[in-house]
Amino acid sequence: MSKYLPIIISSGLMFLLAAICSIDAVARLLQIPSGVLASYFLGAPAVVEDHMVRIFTNPLLTVNPACSGVRFFAFIAGLGGGYWCGKHLLRWIALLPLCYLIALFGNSARISMAWQFRRFAGGRIPEWVQEYIHMGIGMVCFLTIVAALLHWINHQPRTAKGNINETIR
């Protein structure tokens, strides 16, 4: 059982945070800063209207609640809680701001990359193919960040627990 404890803790934290972050008011804590930061990356002004961020680029970019990055935040916070912090609740709570910043910058970069692709593909690629490529850009961006985090976590000095590979075996 103790061999699988990091996976159980990570999964539980991911599901809990995904449920909490799916509340609109909580999702906006990631959506609005991500949209504003993406507008900074793109060098365009942004306006927050209703439940979305409009970035005045050509073509117009809107960041709606589906683009908030809450599942990515839940994933990396669960990953950190299960693998890096283990049973230390206070250490995990202290790690949450770092997870928030990583999710914020990662999501803003994803939004910027997806917009750059959309600008490039406009009229050249059918709209339905662009949607799949848009999702693929998100997966590649987020998986790259997760792989870098796993590499970093796995190469932290450990005295009592060992590294992730030894914990899972």
C-alpha positions in Angstrom: 0.0 0.0 0.0 2.8 2.5 0.9 4.3 1.8 -2.5 1.2 3.3 -4.2 0.5 6.1 -1.7 2.0 8.9 -3.9 -0.3 7.8 -6.8 -3.4 7.7 -4.5 -2.6 11.1 -2.9 -1.9 12.7 -6.4 -5.1 11.3 -7.9 -7.2 12.4 -4.9 -5.8 15.9 -5.0 -6.2 16.2 -8.7 -9.9 15.2 -8.5 -10.5 17.5 -5.6 -8.8 20.5 -7.1 -10.5 20.0 -10.5 -13.9 20.0 -8.8 -13.1 23.1 -6.8 -11.5 24.9 -9.8 -14.5 24.1 -12.0 -16.5 26.7 -10.0 -16.7 29.8 -12.3 -15.4 32.3 -9.7 -12.4 30.1 -9.0 -11.7 29.4 -12.7 -11.6 33.2 -13.3 -8.6 33.4 -10.9 -6.7 31.6 -13.7 -8.6 32.7 -16.8 -8.3 36.5 -16.4 -4.6 36.6 -15.5 -3.8 34.0 -18.2 -5.6 36.2 -20.8 -3.9 39.4 -19.7 -0.5 37.7 -19.6 -1.1 36.2 -23.1 -2.0 39.7 -24.4 1.3 40.9 -23.0 3.1 38.0 -24.8 1.3 38.9 -28.0 1.9 42.6 -27.6 -1.8 43.5 -27.9 -4.2 45.3 -25.6 -6.8 43.3 -23.6 -10.2 44.1 -22.1 -12.0 42.0 -19.5 -15.7 41.8 -20.5 -18.3 39.6 -18.7 -16.7 36.2 -18.5 -14.0 36.5 -21.1 -10.8 38.4 -21.9 -10.8 40.0 -25.4 -7.3 40.5 -26.8 -7.3 42.8 -29.8 -5.2 41.0 -32.2 -5.8 40.2 -35.8 -7.8 37.8 -35.7 -9.5 38.7 -32.5 -8.6 36.4 -29.6 -11.0 35.7 -26.8 -10.0 33.7 -23.7 -13.2 32.1 -22.2 -13.6 29.9 -19.1 -12.7 26.8 -21.1 -9.2 28.3 -21.7 -8.6 29.0 -18.0 -6.1 26.1 -17.4 -7.8 24.9 -14.2 -7.3 21.2 -15.1 -3.6 21.8 -15.7 -3.3 23.6 -12.3 -5.1 20.7 -10.7 -2.8 18.2 -12.4 0.5 19.9 -11.3 -0.8 20.6 -7.8 -1.8 17.0 -7.4 1.5 15.9 -8.8 3.4 18.0 -6.4 1.2 17.0 -3.5 1.5 13.3 -4.1 5.1 12.9 -5.2 7.0 15.8 -3.8 5.2 16.6 -0.6 3.8 13.2 0.3 1.9 13.4 3.6 3.2 16.8 4.6 0.1 19.0 4.2 1.8 22.3 5.1 4.5 21.7 2.5 1.9 21.1 -0.1 0.0 24.2 0.8 3.2 26.2 0.6 3.7 24.7 -2.9 0.3 25.8 -4.2 1.4 29.4 -5.2 4.3 27.9 -7.2 1.8 25.6 -8.9 -0.4 28.6 -9.6 2.4 30.5 -11.2 3.5 27.6 -13.3 -0.1 27.0 -14.5 -0.5 30.7 -15.2 2.6 31.1 -17.3 2.1 27.7 -19.0 -1.5 28.5 -19.9 -0.5 31.9 -21.2 2.2 30.4 -23.4 -0.3 27.8 -24.7 -2.8 30.6 -25.5 -0.2 32.6 -27.3 1.1 29.5 -29.3 -2.4 28.5 -30.3 -3.2 32.0 -31.5 0.0 32.1 -33.5 -0.9 28.9 -35.2 -4.5 30.1 -35.8 -3.0 33.3 -37.5 -0.7 31.2 -39.6 -3.4 28.6 -40.6 -6.2 31.1 -41.3 -7.8 30.0 -44.6 -5.1 27.4 -45.3 -6.4 24.6 -43.1 -10.0 23.6 -42.6 -11.6 24.9 -39.3 -12.3 21.4 -37.9 -8.6 20.4 -38.4 -7.5 23.6 -36.7 -9.6 22.6 -33.6 -7.7 19.3 -33.3 -4.3 21.0 -33.8 -5.4 23.6 -31.2 -5.9 20.8 -28.7 -2.6 19.2 -29.8 -0.8 22.4 -29.1 -2.2 22.4 -25.6 -1.2 18.8 -25.0 2.3 19.3 -26.2 2.7 22.5 -24.2 1.4 21.1 -20.9 3.1 17.7 -21.3 6.4 19.5 -21.9 5.9 21.4 -18.6 4.9 18.3 -16.7 7.9 16.4 -18.1 10.2 19.2 -17.0 8.6 19.2 -13.5 8.9 15.4 -13.2 12.5 15.6 -14.2 13.1 18.4 -11.6 11.2 16.5 -8.9 13.0 13.3 -9.6 16.4 14.9 -9.3 15.8 16.6 -6.0 18.0 15.3 -3.2 16.2 12.8 -1.1 17.3 11.4 2.2 14.4 9.3 3.6 12.1 8.7 0.6 14.3 8.1 -2.4 13.3 9.3 -5.8 10.1 8.7 -7.7 11.4 5.7 -9.5 12.4 4.0 -6.3 9.1 5.0 -4.7 7.0 3.4 -7.5 9.0 0.2 -7.7 
